[in-house]
Amino acid sequence: MVALALTLGSFLLILLLVRLKVPLAFAILGGAVAVGLGFGLPVRQVALGIVRGATQPMALGVDLTVVFLLAISHLMQASGQMQRIVELARSVLRRPAVTMAALPALIGLLPMPGGALFSAPMVASAAGPDRAGGDLLSAINYWFRHIWEHWWPLYPGVILAMTLTGTDLATFVAFQMPLGVAMAAAGLVLFRGTHPELHASASAAGVGSWRALGRETATIWVILATWGLATLGLALSTRAGWTAPPPDWLQRFGPLAVAMLVGLVATTRLNRLTARDALEALLRPSVLSLAGLVTTIMVYQYILGEAGAAPRIAVEMAANHLPPLLVVVLLPAIAGLITGVAFGFVGTSFPIVLGMLAAMPDAPALRPYAVLAYACGHLGMMASPIHLCLVVSNRYFSSSYWPVYRRLVVPTLLLAVFAALYFLLLRLVAA
């Protein structure tokens, strides 16, 4: 299992360098170089991989999304909109702890890279001063940001999983939604033993509070609606033959870029700001710094792809004659750990897992195994040190990896146990 050892070793190198106070961007870049050379890529190919990984359309699309996210977030904070959202949410939800979980979940409805960065200021404001450490705030923000990603049909990973398994939307949602519910429930453990004031119930909200909250969160709904319309328009124009099928990166980031631009304009108009305010928000040094960090993550993923890490790990598993159930569990989990995105673990592991199941003599029912594979891939993705949401959440709350990982151990184990029991139940029903 050399490929697996090399890949996991590069993760450990990144974590070690961060522990030694090496800036995260340089630590990730070091991990990328190490894994490329470890897989036998020539030095010249690794160097070219760094350049190509940083300039590939997918990387530029993620960078653009993050820049827009940061600019919108800054304008919302500077204008007081963010604080108004938090105050209204606290009044209608009544408990700060509920608000801390609900706001990142709300942002999680938007399928945008690094969305945890958008909700982080809201979580901090909802918690209030000195009521929780940065590691706890980062863990809460990160966990509840992803409770929809098992089944919400706007996520690319969900769409790809539906396509590969040949499942209609209603069936897919029905089977996958329990995983999302279980994740939300498991996340409640994060609030155990927290400051008593986080659980204090406030008086009932005043008349019109829900309407006011809807108005203040208009930025979110505008982005979501624009994204949906742009995606639908692109799909319909392609199907009708008006345009040629666009490349994958344009399908993923074209509608999102349009939605973020409209969201930026809407936020500027809603808060009576100027175009100069928006431009200054886009060009802030902290925005450009984070875009550089995002670029190193995309470089790392690109070099892993150049080295063929995921397929080589799959070949090693087959060569070692691992039991099929173990492959269903391990391969998506490892793919999630390597790629840090749902689209990545579905795209790299599902074709192998589904092909293996179809080739088995007894041809087991597909649905239970597909649910288990997605659950394991999602768990691996959540544990990935290159998952962009984890990186930006830790950066915002000035926390390192290890304290946040310690916070996430118990909810992760609870979710893993539920996934195993749910798989056994589905397999029993399907038998």
N, C-alpha and C positions, 0 to 999 in steps of 0.2 A: 504493500500500500504506500508506495513511494510518493505518488502524486498527492495523496491526502496529507501525508506528513509534511511535504513541502508547503502546501497551501496553509495548513494550520500553523506551521512554523513561521510563516510570514505574518500571520495575525499576531502571534505571540511577540514577534519582533516589534511590530507597531506599538503594542501595549507596553512593552519594555521601554522603548524609546520615549514614549509619553511619560512613563513613570520616572524616567531620568531627566524630565523637564525639557525634552526636545520639542519644539513647536510641532503641533499636530500635522500641519501640512508637510513638513519635512519628514516626520515619522512615517506618514503614509507613502510619501515618495520613496523613502528608503525601503519600505516593505515591497513596493512595486519593483524596484530594481533587484532586490534580493530574490523575489519569487521568479522574476524573468530569468535571471542567471541560474537559479536553482533548477529550472526546467530545461536548461540547456540552450536558451536563446543566445545568439551572439551579442556581444556588447553593442555592435552597431544597430542590431534589430531592437534591442531594449531602448537605445537612445531615440531611434525613430518612433518606437512605440510611445514614448513620453510625448513627443511632438504631435503625433497623430491622435493619441488619446485626448490631448488637450484641445485639439482643433477639430475633432470630429463633430458633425452636426448635432449628435445626441448630447455631447458635452456642452456645446454652445447653447443648446435649448435649455438644459438644466440651469446653466449660469444665468441666462436671461430670466428664467422664472424666479430664481432666487433673488436677483437684483430687484425685480418688480415687487416681490414679496416684502423685502426689506424696506423699500421705498414706501409702499402702502402702509406697512406697520409703523414706520417713523411718522408719517403724516397723521395717522390715526392717534398716535401717542401725543405728538406735538400739539394737535388741535383739541385734545381732551376727549376725542371720540372713544378711544379705548377705555378710558376711565368711566365714561358714561355707560358703556356697554357692561362693564363689570358691575357697576353700582346697580343698574337695572336688573341684571341677572341675579345679583345677590338678593334684591328685593323680591323677585318673583320665585326664586328657588329657596330663599330664606336661610339656608345654611351655607357658610363659606366652603365647606368641604364638598358639598354637592356642586357648587359653582365651579370649583377647581377641576372637577371631573367633567362637567357638562360643557365647558367652553372649548377645551381641546377636542372633545367629541364632535362639537358643532363644526369646528374647522376641519375635522377629519372627513366631513362630507365632500370637501374639495379635494380632488385627486391631484395634488400638486406636490412636486418634490420639495422636501424641506418644510412642509406645512407646519411642523412643530415649532418652527421659528415664529410663525404668525401668532400662535396661541400662547407662546411662552410669556409675553408681557401680561396677558390676561390672567394667567395662572398666578403670576407673581402678585398682581394687584388684588386678586381674589383672596389670596392667603393673608395679605397684610404684612406689616413689618414684624420681623423676629418671631414668626410663628412656625416656620419650617426652614430647614437647611436647604442649600442649593441642590444637594443630591436627591432629596425627597421631591422637591419641586420638579426637577428634571425627570425623575422616574414617573411621576403622575402625569406630567405633560406628554411624555413619550408614549406611555402605555395607552392612555385614553384617546390619543390621536389616532390609534390604529384599530379601534374596536369594530370598525365597519369593513375592514379590508378582506374579510373572509367571503363577503357576499354582495357588497354594495356595487351595483352594475356599472358605475362610472369608472371603476378602477381597471386599468389595462390588464392586470393579472387575472382578475375575475373574468373579463371578456375572453382572454386567451384560454383560460381553463374551461369555460363553457364551450368554446370552439373545439378544443382538442378532445373533450369528452363527448361532444355531440349532444349537449344537454340544453334544453330550452330554459329561458330565464326563470320561469315560475318554479320549475323543478329544482334548478340549481340553488335558488334562494331558499327554498323550503328545506333542503338538506344542509346548506351551509350556515344558515342564520343561527342555529343553536350554538355554533362555535363562537360567533360574535357576542351572543348573550352571555356565554360562559366567560369570555374574556373580560367583559364589563364587570361581571360579578367577582371574578378573581382579583381584579384591580382594586376592589374595595379593601383588600388586605393592606394596601399601602397606607391607608388612613388609620390603621390600628396603632394606638398609643400616641397619636399626634396631639397637638395643643388643644385643650378643651374648648377654646374659643372658636376653633374651626368647626365645631359641632353644635355650637349654640344656635338656637332657632330665633330668627328675628320675627317681628310682627308681620302680619299679612301685607302683601303689596297693595299699593293704592290703585284706585280705578285708572285704567288706561296704561298701566305699567307694561303689560304685554305688547300693546300697540306701540308704545314708545321704544321698547326693545327691538321690535321688528323694524322700526324706522332707523334706529342707530346701527343695526346690523345690515343695513341696506348694501354696504360694500360686499358682504359675503354673498348675498342673494343675487346681486348683479353679476358677480364673477361666475357663480354657479349657473345662472340662466344663460349668460353669454357663452360659456363653455359648452353647455348642452346644445344651444342653437348652432354654434359654429361646427361642432362635431357632426350634428345631424345634417347640416347643409353640405359639408364636405362629403359625407357618405352618400347623400342623395344625388349630388352632382356627379359623383363617380359612377354610381349605379345607372344613372340615366345616360351615361356616355358623354356628358358635357365636358368632362375633364378626364385626363388619363389618371390611373391610380397613383396617388402621390407616394413618395418614399415613406418608409416606416417612421423616420424621425419627424417628418412633416405632419403625418397623421397624429402623432402623439403630442407634439409641441406647437403646431400651428394654431389649433383652436385655443389651447391654453395661453399662448402668447397674446392672442386677440383678447381673450377674457381678462387677462391681467392688465392689459393696456386700458381696456374699458373700466376695469376696477380702479385703476389709478386716477383716471379722469373723474370717475364718479366720486371717489374719496375727496379729490381736490374741490369739486363743485359743492359737495355736501357740506364741507367744512369752510367754504368761502375762502379758499386759498388761491394762490396764483400759480401760473405755469412755472414761474421762477422757483417757487417753493417745491414744486414737483421735481424740477430738474436738479435742484440742490440735494433733494432726498436721494435721487438716483446716483449722484456722484459723490456721496459721502465716503470718506476713506474706509470706514468700517464695512461698508457695502462691498467695495472693491476687494478688501482683504478676505471677506468670507467667500466671494466669488473665486478667489485664488485657491482657497481650501477646497471648495467644491470641485475645482478643476483637477486637483491631485487625486481625489476620490475616483473621478472618471478615468484618469490615467491608470490607476490601479486596476480598475475593472477591465480596461482595454487590454492591459498586458496579461491579465489572467486569461482573457479570451484568446489572445495571440498564442499563449502557451498551451491552450486547449485543456485547462485544468479540469473543468467539469466532465467532459467526455472521457478523459484519461482516468479520472476517479471511477467513473461508471464501468469502464473496461476492467479496471483492477477488481472491482466488486464482483463482476461476472467471472473473472478468471479465478477468484478465490471461492467460487460456488457458494456465495452467501445465500441463506434462505430467502425466498421471495418477499416474505413479510418484512424481513430486516432491510431489504433493498428499498421497499416502499417507505419505510421509516427514515433510513439514513440518507438516501440519495437526495430527496427534496430538502431535508434539513441541512445537508452540506452545501447544496446549491444555494439555499437561502443565506447561509453563512458567508459564502463566497461573493454572491452578487449584491446582497443587501437590499434587494427589491423583489416584490412579488412577481412582476413580469419576468424577472431573471430566473427565479427558481422554477416557475411554471414552464417557461420556454426551454430550459435545459434538462429538467428532470422528467417532466410528464411524458414526453414522447418515448423515453426509455422505459419508464414504469408501466405505461399503458401497453406498450408493445410486449413487454415481458408477461403481463397478465393475460393478454390475448393469446400468447403462444403456449400458455400452460395447458396441460392435457385436460384438466377438469374445468377449465375456463370459469373461474369464480365470478360472482356478480361484481360488476365494475364499481358501482356507486360507493359501497363502504370503503373500498381501497382508495378511490379518488378523494373522498372526504379526508381520510387519514393522511394521504400524501400532501394535500393542501395544508392541513393543520400542522404537519411536521415542517413543511417548507416555511410556513409563517413563523413558527417558533425559531427556526434557524435564522430567518431574516431579522427577527427582533433581537437576536443575540449578536448580530453582525457588528463588529466595530467600525465598519465602513457604511453602515446604514446612515444616510444623510440626516434623517430626523434626529437620531441619537447624537450625532456629531454637533449639530447646530443647537440642540437643546442643552447639551452639556456646556457648550461654549457660552450660551446666554446666561446660564445659572452658575458659571465659573466652577463647574464640577468636573472631576476626572471620571474615567470609566469605572474603576473598581467600586467606589461607593454606590454608584447607580446600579451596577450589576448586582451588588449585594441586596439592594432594595427589591430588585426584580426577581430574585430567586424563587421566593414563595409563590407569587402569582403565576410565574412561568410553570412551576411544578404542578400547581392546581389545574392550570389549563391543559397541561400535558396529560394529567390523569383523566380529566374529562374527555379529552380527545380519544384516549385509549378505550374508555368505557363506552363512549358513543359509537366507536368503530365496532366493538363487540356486539352492541345492541343492533346496529344496522346489519351486521353480518348474520345475526340470529334471525332477524326478520326476513332477510333476503334468502335465507336457506330454504 
